[in-house]
């Protein structure tokens, strides 16, 4: 699979200076973690789940979570598990290329039990999403994933813990909660693919809910938690993990309290104003702003609950030609001793040592999402991704 693999090779050639690389479930974990992109969640109760997976794959989705937790009723868990077994059998039988598929469970005991019940079709499973992850709960979850992999004898099964518990939000317990999570995930470093943020749960602790005009970073109590999670768990010194962006809850037009945040200037080309209007009507201008803030704050990828959110996440994940040029200059072997130089675009200073970690992360993103041509912007990528 590859990002933008659902559009024609001819269109990709017109858009990309460096096309997104292909990857598989067997690719190195660092590649898979960076390539998750917009991870689309779907309730495991959906009767045509296998068809939904194929449909979303054809639209450019490369990672999905099939949820047995908060998205379904407590009374529906057993039926949802049975449905997953049937749907995975159908997915395995047709042999088609699939996105990375994860199951979000409720308890550690579900993990080996589900892998046993899936049988041979477990080879279509990339791993598990572990809800309400804490130090005390985490070890049992991660041991269960390791047990399931050993019993199944398949490719690696990865874990994606979700950080969403009140002890992370409460100031008096946050430091120790983060330290405990760090101790746990470090013991299972090869198993943990990425860490996910449960911002909806964070908001619920204080009875809050952001409007479609606001991002997670406008809710200061949530922004503080995100900053601390990145501080402790996503450092660029080799000890950090990929942390993914929070879910965007909105997908329908509602009455706006504030003026649209989406500037007109990127949409000035003929026909692009219509796209801008569509994005605003569907409350996606706030999503675009939040995606930019995610990356500025050290997050990569995003939890999504609606297919309309996928293409914007991927379009804004592509590395611009300017970013790529700067990263290349910083990482040139002859720059190993440090120094400072004017960028090739002559609009900024590139300082080799302080900017090296940024450049390395940028080149990893360039590998999985590609590099846009010099004249190609996110509107072009967005338009191409939506035209199916």
Secondary structure by P-SEA (a helix, b strand, c coil): ccccccccaaaaaacccccbbbbcccccaaaaaaacccbbbbbccccaaaaaaaaaaaacccbbbbcccccccccaaaaaaaaaaaaaaaaaaacccccbbbbbcccaaaaaaaaaaaccccccccbbbbccccccccaaaaaaaaaaaaaacccbbbbbbbcccccccccccaaaaaaaaaaaaaaacccccccccaaaaaaaacccccccccccccaaaaaaaaaaaaaccccccccccbbbbbbbccccccccccccccccccccccaaaaaaaaaaaacaaaaaaaaaaaaaacccbbbbccccaaaaaaaaacccaaaaaaaaaaaccccccbbbbbccccccccccccaaaaaaaaaaaaaccccccccccaaaaaaaaacc
